[in-house]
């Protein structure tokens, strides 16, 4: 895969960094992994880290005072350059603070990166901003992580000041204790029942950056250790579900463009930085990790880059806090991922797991260069309702949809590609996904859709009822349970559009290497035992290419070879690389003979080598 690295000052360093980066980005096989020593891993990481910081340090010329944000300022401070520009630009930005917690995280970054380089005059000006500007705390998990981390760090720097010195009227001590209490509680929830804004390619960075800030700047050894451990926990969670830099499978939150072009998201910038397994994609979030001094443990590097063997990985997450229309505060989310060198398939169980931006399942196939590519396939029941929004937001139901559409413009659109539905249920076993719907009469969007990418190399309707497709080395067979029509979108996407209410699809995927040809794959799938019904409800009985019998009916527990799936004992993490029990606060990482245990009960990190 193509890799790119930038150093705007030193062409020789750029060439060396590119060479090191190429070494770190060899295909994820065991033999290739062994070619890259730990020293070479770190050298390549340091080269990418320096290149990212230099990218922002030289992003704006010193004679241009019309543009530049806090990350540009922090990078110039980190490099100790263009101090006149830094102070002039700070003056300009501080005249009109905005963004609430999205102002807080870069501002606290500049505060700490520049604490030994800014003049006392500017330090005083920046300190006073915490008195005169009142940032909104927000209403989501990521908002509070950023807000309270910034409050923890700024009150650490100014520890003995009275309430009138702060925008909220609380003293330094009160703010500091509140921030510490919340951050510890959030870590406790995440390490026992999982995150609510789980595995989001777009919001991944706003959980990484506050933990990186704690690791870099918390003076209390316990909180610094917590930041380090939570940072590793989140990065390991990403590592196991990424395919050459792309965050695959089910997500709590994503956006319409990125659900198709999966490379163009925040998580990609971290994959480039820590793994070197995808093209360069700069973000300020990743720059903060670069400033922090954090170095990825060797075991997480291997987990994130070795795709030599197929594996199944399971996780348990939770919904965000529900305030109406639910018997539970946090409903469980059952995640399942099947990873191969050629593709990844990942899913959650369907239903309403996150408002507005849920992505229930997908296939992601590997491509040499993911930029501009829509290397994905999935199905969806588009759903819009004040009930969904009212479950998670406190606004009056009469205007809640209108308020949401002001910022999430596709939420109330029939042709959207993001969102969950209470009338869609999904079951996955290895490389087979079955999605079923039971849409009541009168629903706003009474149809079931499948996304067939512009970048498929083949898409064929077959007389057997199967639709056959190929993306990269992933051969895909999709069997819709009801009649459908094709609709083409402006970007080249083909929409499989079915208006039957009791509906669904069976999807079988296989690597091209297992068949002599596409025709051989089609022949094998046609021969598989398959029975489907849509009355009285959608149901499927299917024997997979691997010879396993799957049975799934809407509202019933699915079975594999006659054994019901055990959702009651679903683990927090389970697979060859990550393992943790629900409620344990303890994550065990494994790769070959390497072991690393993060134990939040004792706040310890333990490394070992299994002989």
N, C-alpha and C positions, 0 to 999 in steps of 0.2 A: 504494500500500500504506500501511496505517496505521503511523505511527511514534509513539513515546512517549519523553518525556525528563523527568527529574525534577530539580528544584532546590527543596529543602524550605524554603530560607530566603528566596528572592527570587522572588515571582510574576512580576515584570516580566522578570527574566532567564529564567524558565521559558518565557514567551511568546516572547521573542526567540530562545531556543535552539530552541524547537519550529519557528519559522519557518525558521531556518537549516537545521535538520535536514530539514525538508520539501524545501528546495532541494537538499540533498545526496542526497536519496532519490528524485529523479524517476526514472521508468522508464529502464532501461538502454539508451537509444538514443543514437546519435551526436548528434542534434540536442539532446536533453535534456542530454547530457554537456557540450556546448558552452555551455549556459546557466550552468554552475557553474564559476566561475573558480577558480584555485588558492587565491586568498585566501578565497573563500567556502567551499571545501572545508575549509581549515584552521580558519576561524571555526566552522563547524558541528562539526568534530571537537573543538575546544576546548570547545565548549558541552556536547557529550556527555561528554567526559572529566570536566569539572567536575561535571556532574550525577551521574555514577557515583560519584565520590569523595564528593560530598555525600550521596548515598543511603546510603552506609555510615557516613559521619561522623555522621549523624542517625538511624541505624537503631535505636540504643538510647539512651534518655533518660539524662541524667546522674545521675538519682537511682535508677536501676535497676542494682544490682550483681549481679543474679542471672543475667544473660546477656550475650552479646557475645563475639566471637572476636577473633583477632589482626588480621583485616582491618578490623573495626570500630575497633580500637585504632589501627592504622596510619593510617586515614582521619582520625580525630580528631587524631592527631599531625600529619598533613599539613596540616590546617586550623588547628592550634594551639588546639584547644578542649577543654574538659572534662578538664583535666589531673588533677584529683583522681580522677575516674572511671577514667582511663587507668591510673594507678598502682595503684589498688585492684583493678582487674580483672586487671592483670598479676600482682599478688600471688596472686590466686585461681587463675589458669591455671597459674602456675609451680609450684603445690603438687602438681599432678598432670599432668605432661607425658605426652603419648601421641601416637601417630600416626607415629613414626619420621620418614621423609623428608617426610611430610605435616604434621609438626610443624616440620621444619627450614625449609621454604620460607616460611611466614608469619612464623616467629620471626626469621629473618634479615631479612625485610622490615621488621618493627617495629624491629629493631636499627639498620638504616640510615636509615629514615625518621625515627626518633626520636633519632638520635645527637647532634643539637644542641638537643634539647628535653627529653629525659629527664634527671633528676638523676643525679649520679654514683652515688648509692646504688643506683638501679635499674639503671644500666649495669653495676655490679659484680654485682648479683644475676643479671642476664641473662647476663653473661659466665660465671658459675659454673655455669650450666645445662649448658654444653658440657663440663663436667668430671663432673657428677653424673648426667646422663641419657645413656644409651647408645642412640641411634637405630639401628635396623636399616637396613642399606644397601639391602635389597630385592633383587629378582631380575629386574627388567624394565628395559627401555631408559629409560622415563620415571622410574623410581625412581632410577636412577643419575644421570640428568641433574639431578634436583633435589638429590640427596644431595651430589654433587661440586660443584655450584655453590655450595651453602650452605657447604661446607667451604672452598672457595676464598675466599669472601668473609669468613668469620669469621676465618680465619687471616691474611688480608690485614689485618684490623683489629687482630689481636693476633699480630704476626709473630715474636716472639722468645721464645716460651714453651716450657718443656720438656714432655716427654711426660706427666709427672704432672699437668699442667694440662688435659689433654684426656681425654675418655672412652675413647679407644682406645689410650692410652699412647704415641702418636706425637707428636713435637714439632710445633710450628707449621710449621717448614720442611718436614718430611716430609709432613705432611698437605697443605700447599699444593702441593708438587711433584706429589704423587700426583693431586690433584684437577685440576691443570692438564694433566697428561699424559693423564688419561682424557678430559677434555672435548675436547682437540684430536684425540685418536684418534676419538672419536665423530663430531665434525664431518667428519673425513676419510672415515669410512665412509659417512656420510649423503650426502656430496657426490660420492661415486664410484659406490656401488652402491645407494644409497637407504636410507631408514629401514626398520627392522623393524616398529615400531608405526606404520605409515604411515597417514596420512589418516584418523585416528580422530576423529569428532565429539566423543566423550566425553573423550578423552585429549589432544586438541589443545592444551588450555590448559597442561598440565604439561610441554610442550616450549616453548611461548611464554614462560611466566613465568621459567624459569631464564635464557633468553637475554636477556629484558628486564632481569633483575637484573644480569647481566654488563654489559650496555650502560649501565645506570644507575650502577653502583657499582664496577666494576673499575677500579683505578688504573693498571694496566699498559696503555699505549695499544694494544698488540697484542691483548691479551685483550678490551679494550673494543671494538676494531674487529671481532674475531671474533664477539662477542656481537651486535653490530649486523648484521653480514652474515648470520649464521645466522638471526636474527630475520626479516630480509627474505626469506630463502630459504623459511622455513616459511610465512610469511604469503602469499608469492606462490603457493606450492603450493596453499594454501587458496583464494586468490582465483580461480584459474582454474577450479576445480571447484565453486564455490558458485553457486547460483541464488537470487538475492534473499535471501541469508543462510543458506540451507540447504546443508550439506555433502553433495553428491550422489555417487552411484556406489558403488564398492567401498571397503570400509573394513577395516582390520586388526582393529579392536575397536569394538563397540557393544553396547548393552544392549537387552533385549527391549522395554521401553516406547518407547525412543527410535528403534528401528528402524521403528516405526510413526509416532509423532509426532516427526518429524525436527527440528522447531523447538526442542524442549525439551532442548537439549544445550549443553555448554560452548562449542562453536564459535560458536553463535548470539550469545553475549554479545560475542565479538570482532567478528563481522560488524556488529552494532549499533554498536559503538564505532568501528571504523575505516572502515566503509562507510556506515553509517546506512541500510541497506537492509532492515531487518527490525525488528519490534517489540522494545522494551526487554526484556532478559533479564539481570539482574545476576548476576555471579559474582565471587568474590574473585580468580580468575585474571586476569580482564580488568582489575580494579582495579590489580593490580600493573603491568600495561602502562601504565595511566593515570598511575601515580606516576612512571614511568621517564623521562618527558620525550620519549619516542619519538614521532616524527611520521611517518606513513605516506608513503613517496614517491608522488609524483603518478602515476607510471606504474602502481604496484600498485593504487592507487585505481581507475584506469580499467579495468584488467584485471578487477578484482573487481566492477565495476558495469555495464559495457557488455555487454549481451546483444542488441545490435541485429542481429547476423549469426550464423548457425549456424557451428559449428566443431567439428573433431575434435581432441582432445588425447590424447596418449599419454604414459605414464610407466612407468618401471621401478623397482620397489621390491625388497625382499627379505623373506624370512621372518626371524623372530627366530632366534637361535642354536639349532640342533638338536644334541641330545646323544646320541640313540639313533634307531635305525630310519631312518637316512638316510645316503646316500653323500656328501652335501654338508653343510657347516655352515650355509650360507644359500642356500636355493633361490630362484630369481628369481620375481618377481611381475610379470606383464605387465598393466598397467592401460590401459583404453581408455574415453574419455568422449566422448559426442556431446552438445553443448550447443546448445539453441535458446532463443529467448525464452519459448516455451510450456512447455518441459520439458527435462530432462536424462536421458540414459541412460548409465550407467557400469558397468563390469564388470572383473573379473579372470578369470583362466583357469580357476578352480575348483581342486579339490584341497585339501589341508591346508596353508594358507598362514599360519595363526595359530590357536593353540588356543582353543577355547571360544567366542570372540566374533566370529569372522570374519563379514563380510557380503560375499557374493561378487558380487552385482550388484543393480541396481534401476533403476526408472524413478521420477523425481520430477517431478510436474507443478506448475506455478506456481499459487499461489492468492493472493487479495488479502490474507488474514490467515491465517497458518499455525498460529496458536495453537489447539490442540485438534484439528487436522486430521491425518488419516492419508493424506496425498497421495503415496502410493507404491504400487508394484506390483513383485513379484519372485517367483521360485520358489526352492525349497530341497529338498535331501535331508537331513533331520535325521539327525545321526550322533553317536554317543557310543561311546567306546572307550578303555580304558586305554592302548592303543597310541598314539593321538593325544596323550594327555596325557604319556605317557612319552617321546615324541619331544622334548618341550620342558621337562619338569620332572623332577627327580631323585628324587622320592619313589618308594617301593616300589609296584609296579603293583597289588598286592592291595588296597590301600586308597586308591589315588590318586583314583578317581572319587568316593568318599565325601568325601574332603578338599575336592575342588573344589566339590561340590554345597553344601557348607556356606556358601559365599559366592556362587557362581554357581548359583542354585537351579534354573534351568531346563535346565542342561546335559544332564541325563540324562532329559529329558522327550520323549515322542514328538511332542508338538505344539509344540515350540520353533520360533522364527522366526529364530534366530541360529546361526551355526556353519558350518564348512566340512565337506566330505566328500571322501574319497579316490576316491569313486565318482561324482562329478559333474564334468563338464567343460563349459566355457562358451566360446562364441565370439561376438564382436560385430563388426558392420560397420555403422557409422553408426547408423541408427535401427532396426536389427534385432539381436536377440539369439537365439541358439540354445543351449539348455541340454540336455545329454544325460546319462543315468545308465546304469550297469551295476552294479547292486547284487547282490552275491553272496547265494546262499541262506544263511539262518541269521543274517543281520544283525539287530541289535536293532530297528531301525526300518526295515522294508522297504517304504518308500513314498516318493512324490514329491508335493510340495505346492506350491500357488501361492496367494499372498496377494492377495485381491480386497478392497479397502478399503471400509469403511463409507461413505466419502466419494466413491465413484464416482457419477456422475450416471446411468450406464447400465451394465447387465451382462446380456448375452443369450447363451444357448446357441443356436447356429445349426445347421441341418440339415447344413451343409457340414462340420461338425467344428470350425469356428472358434468361439471365445468372443469376443464383441465387447464392449468396455467403453469408457467415456469418463471421464476425470478432468480437470477444467478444460478447457483447449483441447487436451489430448492425447487423440487417438483411438487405442485399443489393440486389437490383434487377437492373440489367443493360440490357438495350435493345439497341443493336447496330443497326444502320440504314442500314448497308451494310454487306455483307459476310465477314468473318474473319477466321483466323487460329490461333492456339495456338503455342507459342514458349517459351521454358523454358530456363531461364538464370542460370548461374552458382550458384548464391546465392539462388536458389529455386523460384525466381519470375516467374510467368507465364505472358507472354505478349500476350494480345489480339491484333492481328496485322491485319489490314484491309487496302487493297490497293485501295479502291474506293476513288475518289477525293472528290465527294460530299458525305459527311459522317457525322457521329456524334453518339451520344448515349443519351438515357434517363435513368437517374439513380434515383431510388426511394429507400429511406432508412427508416427503422422503428425499434423501440426498440423491442427486443425479448419479453419483458413483455406484449406487446399488443396482442400476439398471443399464442395459446395453443402449437404450435409446428412450426418448420420450414416448414412443409408441409402446415400448415394453412396459413402461410405467402405467400407461393408460390401460393396457390389457390386464395387468395385475390388479388394478383397482376395480375394474369392471367385474372381475371374478369374485370379489369379496362379498360375503354374506351381509346383506343390508335390508332391514325392514324399517319403514317409517309410517307414522300415522299423524294426522292432524285433528282427528275427532275421536273421542270427545276432547282430547288435548294433544298437544305435540309430544311425540315420543319416538325414540330411536333404539334399535338394536343393531349393532354393527360389530363385525369382526375385523380387526385392524390388519395391516400388512404384517405385523409381528405375531398374528394369530391369537390376540387377546380379545375376548368378547366384552363389549361395552354396552350397557343398557342404561338409558336415561329417559325419564318422562318428566314433564313439567310438574314442579312442586313435589317430586319424589327424590329420594336420595339415589344418586347414580351407583351402579355396581360395576366392578371389574372382575370378570370371570366368576360372577355370582356373589362376590363379597362386597358389601356396601362400603362406600368411602367413609372413613371415620373422621368426620369434621370435629368431633368433640375433643379429640386428642391431637389436633393439628399443632405442630411445633412453632415456636417463635422463629427458629431457623433450623433447617435440616437439609443436609446434602454432603457431598464429599469434602467441601471446603469450610462451611460455616455450620455450627450447631449450637442451639440454645433452647432451653425449655421455657415455656410461658411462665412468667413470674420469677425467673431465676436471677435476673440482673447479671448474667454471666454468659459471655460469648467465647466459644472455643473455635479458633481458626486452625485449619490443617492444610498442609500442602506437602506431599511426600513425607519426609521424616520431620519436617518442621511443625511445631505447635506454638501457638501464642494464645494466651487466655486473658481476656479483659474481664475482671471481676469487680463490679461496682459495689458488692457487699463489703469488700475489704479495700477497695480502691487500689488494686494491684494489677500490674501487668507481668505475666509470667511467660518466659520463653523456655522451650525445651526442644531437644532433638530425640526422636524415637529411634532406637537402635533396631 
